[in-house]
Amino acid sequence: MKHIYDIIIIGGGPGGYTAALYGARAGLDVLLIERLSAGGQMNLTGQIDNYPGFPEGVDGFQLGMSMQEGAERFGAKTEYAQIGRAHV
């Protein structure tokens, strides 16, 4: 039997994990699909100096992991997979 989610988000960058966080907080069953790791392209950045809440800057990988943990705290699930073209 297949699981049916309320929301499926493709892409685990800041926008994706923000959507996952708010969806999960609203009580929806959320799945986020990311190809490589939490944070998306931000993961490749060693130092992010313009993100609110981090006056000394933050490592992109660490920020991505923190976003994932925040969304999963409210029940969002992350799956690592490559999304391709659907064949019917």
C-alpha positions as CSV (number, residue, x, y, z in Angstrom):
1,M,0.0,0.0,0.0
2,K,1.4,3.4,-1.0
3,H,1.6,6.3,1.5
4,I,-0.2,9.4,0.4
5,Y,1.3,12.7,1.6
6,D,-0.6,16.0,2.0
7,I,2.5,17.9,0.6
8,I,5.5,16.7,-1.4
9,I,8.3,19.3,-1.7
10,I,11.0,18.8,-4.3
11,G,14.3,20.5,-3.3
12,G,15.9,20.8,0.2
13,G,17.2,24.4,0.0
14,P,16.0,27.2,2.3
15,G,12.7,27.6,0.5
16,G,12.0,23.8,0.5
17,Y,12.7,23.4,4.2
18,T,10.7,26.5,5.1
19,A,7.7,25.1,3.3
20,A,8.2,21.7,5.0
21,L,8.4,23.4,8.4
22,Y,5.2,25.4,8.0
23,G,3.4,22.5,6.4
24,A,4.3,20.1,9.2
25,R,3.5,22.7,11.9
26,A,0.1,23.0,10.4
27,G,-0.4,19.3,11.0
28,L,0.0,18.2,7.4
29,D,1.9,15.0,6.4
30,V,4.9,16.4,4.6
31,L,7.6,14.7,2.5
32,L,10.6,16.7,1.2
33,I,12.7,15.1,-1.5
34,E,16.3,16.3,-1.9
35,R,18.9,14.9,-4.4
36,L,22.1,15.3,-2.3
37,S,21.9,16.7,1.2
38,A,19.9,19.2,3.3
39,G,20.5,22.8,2.2
40,G,20.7,22.3,-1.5
41,Q,23.2,24.7,-3.2
42,M,23.8,26.5,0.1
43,N,25.6,23.3,1.2
44,L,28.6,24.3,-1.0
45,T,29.1,27.6,0.8
46,G,31.7,27.6,3.5
47,Q,30.6,30.8,5.2
48,I,27.2,32.6,4.9
49,D,27.4,36.1,6.3
50,N,24.0,37.5,5.3
51,Y,21.5,35.1,7.0
52,P,19.4,36.6,9.8
53,G,20.1,35.3,13.3
54,F,23.8,34.6,12.8
55,P,25.8,37.8,13.4
56,E,29.1,36.0,13.0
57,G,28.0,34.0,9.9
58,V,27.3,30.3,9.6
59,D,28.6,27.4,7.6
60,G,26.2,26.5,4.7
61,F,26.3,22.8,5.5
62,Q,25.5,23.4,9.2
63,L,22.7,25.8,8.3
64,G,21.1,23.2,5.9
65,M,21.3,20.5,8.6
66,S,19.7,22.9,11.1
67,M,16.8,23.6,8.7
68,Q,16.3,19.9,8.2
69,E,16.2,19.2,11.9
70,G,13.8,22.1,12.4
71,A,11.3,20.7,9.9
72,E,11.7,17.1,11.1
73,R,11.0,18.3,14.7
74,F,7.5,18.9,13.6
75,G,7.1,15.7,11.7
76,A,8.3,16.4,8.1
77,K,10.1,13.6,6.5
78,T,13.2,13.8,4.2
79,E,14.0,11.4,1.4
80,Y,17.1,11.5,-0.6
81,A,16.4,10.7,-4.3
82,Q,16.8,11.9,-7.8
83,I,13.6,13.2,-9.4
84,G,13.3,12.2,-13.0
85,R,10.7,12.3,-15.7
86,A,7.7,10.1,-15.0
87,H,6.9,7.4,-17.4
88,V,3.3,6.2,-17.7
